Amino acid sequence: MDRRFPAALFSGAAGTFGFPPAFARFWGNCAPGIARVGNSMLAEATDVSTYVDRSCSGLRERLRDATSAAHRELDAQLSAFDLTVFSGYRRFLQASAGALLPLEAALVEAGVARMFPDWPERARGAAIAADLERLGRDAHATVSVLPMTRSGVLGTMYVLEGSRLGAKFLLKTVADSADPRIGEATAYLRHGTGQRLWQSFLSKLASNHSCDEDEAIEAARSAFAAFEQAADRV
């Protein structure tokens, strides 16, 4: 049985980055997903659309369609990490941190807290740094990220918030590990558990009528590219 990265991590489309299978219908329904993990890490529940209006749904679908290829490529790349063994899980966290840290820094610089007052509850940099410290490594930014516009913030947040959805699927894979050190370093994957962060993000997306869709899509693609580049550099 292949216990590597589930093909749904970025399950928005259908992959491993963090969206569950529904996110391929998350990201598939409104965003691309990752592989089984990809289909898990970036995937959203199919009934999420009941929380937002049609205008938001349309933008979500355009974001999903525009990033589906990037989502599939990232899922395939991340599927090489075996999350049940110490070295594979640590490399996965290092790759994730390599892109997450600079993306979050760029979001802060662009004023994400003004758009999302609950940003401190959404940021995961501290969580992934704590996990890596437990595993004997420091968290480092390994890619460069360009400054973001307001619309770019929304596109980037689409990717990061979507990746959180597939985390619960990745946790199931991690639970199969015989190494207790892995189970003690899951703050990143568990981040936001019990909170309605995805639904509140969609509400913000729906209410932002001044969003430049082209800029949002380009930012989402750039966010996927950042994770892909970070994975290459681990």
C-alpha positions in Angstrom: 0.0 0.0 0.0 1.4 3.4 -1.0 1.5 5.5 2.1 3.1 8.5 0.5 1.5 11.9 0.3 -2.3 11.5 -0.4 -3.3 12.7 -3.8 -5.4 15.5 -2.3 -3.3 17.8 -0.3 -4.3 20.7 -2.5 -7.6 19.1 -3.0 -9.1 22.2 -4.5 -8.4 20.6 -7.8 -7.4 17.1 -7.0 -4.1 16.8 -5.4 -1.8 16.5 -2.4 -1.0 20.0 -1.4 -3.9 20.1 1.0 -7.3 20.0 -0.6 -9.4 16.8 -0.2 -10.9 14.9 -3.0 -13.9 17.3 -2.8 -11.5 20.2 -3.4 -10.6 18.9 -6.7 -13.9 19.6 -6.5 -12.9 22.0 -3.7 -10.5 23.3 -6.0 -12.3 21.0 -8.3 -15.6 22.3 -7.2 -14.2 25.7 -7.0 -10.5 25.1 -6.9 -8.0 22.4 -7.9 -6.8 19.8 -5.5 -3.7 17.9 -4.9 -3.3 14.1 -5.3 -5.0 11.9 -2.8 -3.3 14.1 -0.3 -3.5 16.8 -2.9 -7.1 15.8 -3.0 -7.1 16.3 0.7 -4.8 19.1 1.6 -6.3 21.6 -0.7 -9.8 20.3 -0.9 -13.0 21.7 0.3 -16.3 20.1 1.2 -18.7 20.0 -1.7 -21.5 21.7 0.3 -19.5 24.8 1.1 -21.2 26.6 -1.8 -24.3 26.9 0.3 -22.5 29.5 2.4 -21.7 31.9 -0.4 -23.6 33.7 -3.2 -23.3 33.0 -6.9 -20.8 35.8 -7.6 -18.3 34.2 -5.2 -19.0 30.8 -6.7 -18.2 32.1 -10.1 -14.8 33.6 -9.1 -14.0 30.4 -7.2 -14.6 28.3 -10.3 -12.5 30.6 -12.4 -9.7 30.4 -9.9 -10.0 26.6 -9.8 -10.0 26.3 -13.6 -7.1 28.7 -14.0 -4.9 26.9 -11.5 -6.0 23.3 -12.1 -2.8 22.4 -14.1 -0.6 23.9 -11.5 -2.5 22.1 -8.8 -2.0 18.7 -10.6 1.7 19.4 -11.1 2.2 20.3 -7.4 0.2 17.2 -6.3 2.4 15.0 -8.4 5.5 16.6 -7.0 4.4 16.4 -3.3 3.3 12.8 -3.7 6.9 11.9 -3.5 7.0 12.7 0.2 6.3 9.7 2.4 4.5 11.3 5.4 4.7 8.1 7.5 8.5 8.2 7.8 10.5 10.8 9.7 12.7 12.0 6.8 9.8 12.2 4.4 7.5 14.1 6.8 10.2 16.5 7.8 11.1 17.3 4.1 7.4 17.9 3.5 7.2 20.4 6.3 10.5 22.1 5.1 9.1 22.3 1.6 5.8 23.8 2.9 7.6 26.3 5.1 9.8 27.3 2.3 6.8 28.8 0.4 4.4 29.5 3.3 6.7 31.8 5.2 7.5 34.2 2.3 3.9 34.2 1.1 2.6 35.1 4.6 5.2 37.8 4.8 4.1 39.3 1.5 0.5 39.1 2.7 1.4 41.1 5.8 3.3 43.6 3.8 0.2 44.0 1.5 -2.1 44.7 4.4 -3.8 41.4 4.8 -4.8 42.3 8.4 -6.9 45.2 7.1 -8.8 42.8 4.8 -8.9 39.9 7.3 -8.9 41.3 10.9 -8.6 37.6 12.1 -5.3 37.2 10.2 -3.5 36.2 13.5 -5.9 33.2 13.6 -5.2 32.3 10.0 -1.4 32.6 9.9 0.4 29.3 10.2 4.1 30.3 10.1 4.5 29.9 13.8 2.8 26.5 13.8 5.0 25.0 11.0 8.1 26.5 12.7 7.2 24.8 15.9 6.8 21.5 14.2 10.1 21.7 12.4 11.8 22.6 15.7 10.4 19.5 17.2 11.9 17.6 14.3 15.3 19.2 14.6 15.2 21.8 11.9 14.6 25.5 11.5 11.9 26.9 9.2 13.3 28.9 6.4 11.8 30.8 3.4 13.4 29.3 0.3 11.7 31.2 -2.5 11.1 34.9 -3.3 7.6 36.3 -3.6 6.6 39.5 -5.4 4.6 42.3 -3.7 0.9 41.8 -3.8 -2.1 44.0 -4.7 -5.4 43.8 -2.8 -6.7 41.4 -5.4 -3.5 39.5 -5.2 -4.1 39.0 -1.5 -7.4 37.3 -2.3 -5.8 35.0 -4.9 -3.0 34.0 -2.5 -5.4 33.5 0.4 -7.5 31.3 -1.8 -4.5 29.0 -2.2 -3.5 29.1 1.5 -6.9 28.8 3.0 -7.8 26.0 0.6 -4.6 24.1 1.5 -5.9 24.0 5.1 -8.9 22.0 4.1 -7.0 18.9 3.1 -4.9 18.8 6.3 -7.4 16.5 8.0 -6.8 13.9 5.2 -3.0 14.2 5.7 -3.4 13.7 9.4 -5.0 10.3 8.7 -1.9 9.4 6.7 0.4 10.7 9.5 -1.6 8.7 12.0 -0.4 5.5 10.3 3.2 6.3 11.1 5.0 4.1 13.6 7.3 7.0 14.5 5.9 8.9 17.5 8.0 12.0 16.7 5.8 12.6 13.6 2.6 12.6 15.7 4.1 15.1 18.0 4.7 17.6 15.2 1.3 18.2 13.7 0.5 21.8 14.7 0.6 22.9 11.1 -1.7 20.2 9.9 -4.1 20.7 12.8 -4.1 24.5 12.5 -7.6 26.0 12.5 -9.4 22.8 13.5 -12.9 23.6 14.7 -12.9 27.1 13.2 -14.9 28.1 10.1 -12.0 29.8 8.4 -12.8 28.6 4.9 -16.4 29.7 5.1 -15.5 33.1 6.4 -12.9 33.5 3.7 -15.6 32.7 1.1 -17.8 35.3 2.6 -15.0 37.9 2.3 -14.4 36.8 -1.3 -18.1 37.2 -2.1 -18.3 40.7 -0.6 -15.2 42.0 -2.4 -16.8 43.4 -5.5 -13.8 45.4 -6.5 -11.5 42.4 -7.0 -9.5 42.3 -10.2 -10.0 38.7 -11.3 -6.9 38.6 -13.5 -4.7 39.8 -10.6 -6.3 37.3 -8.2 -5.7 34.4 -10.7 -2.1 35.4 -11.3 -1.5 35.6 -7.6 -3.0 32.1 -7.1 -0.8 30.7 -9.8 2.2 32.4 -8.3 1.4 30.8 -4.9 1.3 27.4 -6.4 4.6 28.1 -8.2 6.1 29.1 -4.9 5.2 25.8 -3.3 6.5 23.9 -6.3 9.8 25.8 -6.3 10.2 25.2 -2.5 9.6 21.5 -2.9 12.3 21.4 -5.6 14.8 23.0 -3.1 14.4 20.7 -0.2 
